Amino acid sequence: MPKMKTKSGAAKRFKVRGSGSIKRSQAFKRHILTKKSTKNKRHLRGPAEIHETNVKSVHAMMPYA
C-alpha cells in the first residue's frame, strides 16, 4: 500500500501536542482591529485547542500526527 499523504493546509494550521491534543491559532485577529475592544484582542492571543467535535476530521487530514 502507498503511504497516506498529510493535507498540507492542515499541517500548516494544526500542531499536535505531546499530550495528543491539537492546538490551533485564533481567528479574527488579522485585520479590522480598530473596532475590536482591547479586551477582545487580548483574549485572542495565544493558541487554542480544537473542539472535540473536530478532532476526528483533523486526525483524518493528518494521519501520521
BAZA-472494 format. One line per 5 residues: for each residue x, y, z of N, C-alpha, C. Coordinates in Angstrom, 2 decimals. Layout:
REM BAZA-472494
X:Y:Z:X:Y:Z:X:Y:Z  ...
END
This chain:
REM BAZA-472494
0.84:-1.19:0.00:0.00:0.00:0.00:0.88:1.25:0.00  0.46:2.28:-0.73:1.23:3.52:-0.69:1.00:4.27:0.61  1.93:5.17:0.89:1.79:5.98:2.09:0.65:6.97:1.92  0.02:7.31:3.03:-1.03:8.33:3.01:-0.38:9.69:3.11  -0.94:10.65:2.38:-0.40:12.00:2.42:-1.12:12.84:3.46
-0.36:13.69:4.10:-0.93:14.67:5.02:-1.42:15.85:4.20  -2.60:16.37:4.53:-3.10:17.57:3.87:-2.20:18.73:4.27  -1.58:19.39:3.29:-0.59:20.42:3.61:-1.22:21.62:4.29  -2.48:21.93:3.98:-3.15:23.03:4.65:-3.37:22.75:6.12  -3.69:21.50:6.44:-3.88:21.12:7.84:-2.56:21.11:8.59
-1.50:20.70:7.93:-0.18:20.68:8.57:0.27:22.08:8.93  -0.13:23.08:8.13:0.24:24.46:8.42:-0.60:25.04:9.55  -1.81:24.56:9.72:-2.74:25.17:10.67:-2.77:24.51:12.04  -2.43:23.23:12.13:-2.56:22.50:13.38:-1.24:21.89:13.80  -1.01:21.82:15.11:0.14:21.13:15.67:-0.37:20.20:16.77
0.20:19.00:16.86:-0.20:18.05:17.87:0.74:18.20:19.06  0.17:18.36:20.24:0.95:18.50:21.46:1.40:17.13:21.94  2.27:17.12:22.92:2.76:15.86:23.47:1.67:15.04:24.12  0.66:15.72:24.66:-0.45:15.01:25.30:-1.42:14.42:24.28  -1.27:14.78:23.00:-2.17:14.29:21.96:-3.23:15.28:21.55
-3.41:16.35:22.33:-4.38:17.37:21.95:-3.83:18.18:20.79  -4.71:18.79:20.04:-4.33:19.53:18.83:-4.56:21.01:19.07  -3.52:21.81:18.84:-3.67:23.25:19.02:-3.85:23.93:17.68  -4.53:25.06:17.71:-4.78:25.86:16.53:-4.55:27.32:16.89  -4.44:28.17:15.86:-4.30:29.59:16.12:-5.68:30.23:16.15
-5.76:31.39:16.77:-7.03:32.08:16.92:-7.39:32.82:15.63  -8.65:32.86:15.31:-9.15:33.61:14.17:-9.54:35.02:14.61  -9.85:35.87:13.66:-10.35:37.24:13.89:-9.31:38.18:14.50  -8.03:37.95:14.20:-7.00:38.84:14.76:-6.09:39.38:13.66  -6.50:39.35:12.41:-5.63:39.74:11.31:-5.81:41.19:10.88
-7.03:41.64:10.75:-7.28:43.00:10.26:-8.60:43.49:10.83  -8.92:44.75:10.56:-10.10:45.44:11.12:-10.07:45.34:12.65  -8.93:45.71:13.21:-8.75:45.62:14.65:-9.19:46.89:15.37  -9.47:47.96:14.63:-9.79:49.22:15.29:-11.14:49.18:15.97  -12.07:48.43:15.43:-13.40:48.36:16.03:-13.52:47.30:17.12
-12.47:46.50:17.30:-12.49:45.48:18.34:-11.91:46.07:19.63  -12.49:45.67:20.73:-12.02:46.20:22.01:-10.67:45.59:22.39  -9.97:46.29:23.27:-8.68:45.80:23.74:-8.84:44.47:24.45  -9.90:44.32:25.22:-10.15:43.06:25.92:-10.36:41.92:24.94  -11.11:42.19:23.88:-11.38:41.16:22.88:-10.08:40.72:22.20
-9.25:41.67:21.82:-7.98:41.35:21.18:-7.04:40.62:22.13  -7.06:40.95:23.41:-6.21:40.29:24.39:-6.61:38.83:24.56  -7.90:38.55:24.52:-8.37:37.17:24.67:-8.11:36.33:23.42  -7.81:36.98:22.31:-7.49:36.25:21.08:-6.02:35.89:20.99  -5.22:36.30:21.96:-3.80:35.98:21.94:-3.59:34.50:22.26
-2.48:33.98:21.76:-2.06:32.65:22.13:-2.84:31.55:21.42  -2.40:30.31:21.58:-3.05:29.20:20.90:-4.34:28.77:21.59  -5.14:28.03:20.86:-6.36:27.46:21.40:-6.40:25.99:21.01  -7.21:25.23:21.71:-7.36:23.81:21.41:-8.57:23.62:20.51  -8.47:22.69:19.57:-9.61:22.47:18.68:-10.73:21.77:19.46
-11.95:21.98:18.99:-13.11:21.42:19.67:-13.15:19.91:19.47  -13.74:19.22:20.44:-13.75:17.75:20.41:-14.53:17.20:19.22  -15.46:18.00:18.67:-16.22:17.53:17.51:-15.39:17.55:16.23  -14.26:18.26:16.23:-13.42:18.35:15.04:-12.18:17.48:15.10  -11.96:16.80:16.21:-10.73:16.02:16.39:-10.64:14.91:15.35
-11.73:14.23:15.09:-11.72:13.10:14.16:-11.36:13.54:12.75  -11.93:14.66:12.31:-11.65:15.14:10.95:-10.22:15.65:10.81  -9.68:16.25:11.86:-8.29:16.73:11.79:-7.33:15.55:11.77  -7.62:14.50:12.55:-6.78:13.31:12.51:-6.84:12.63:11.15  -7.97:12.72:10.47:-8.07:12.14:9.13:-7.22:12.92:8.14
-7.10:14.23:8.33:-6.28:15.05:7.44:-4.79:14.90:7.73  -4.46:14.53:8.98:-3.06:14.37:9.39:-2.87:12.96:9.94  -2.73:11.97:9.08:-2.74:10.58:9.54:-1.53:10.19:10.38  -0.41:10.85:10.24:0.79:10.45:10.97:1.10:11.36:12.15  0.22:12.29:12.45:0.45:13.22:13.55:-0.02:12.62:14.87
END
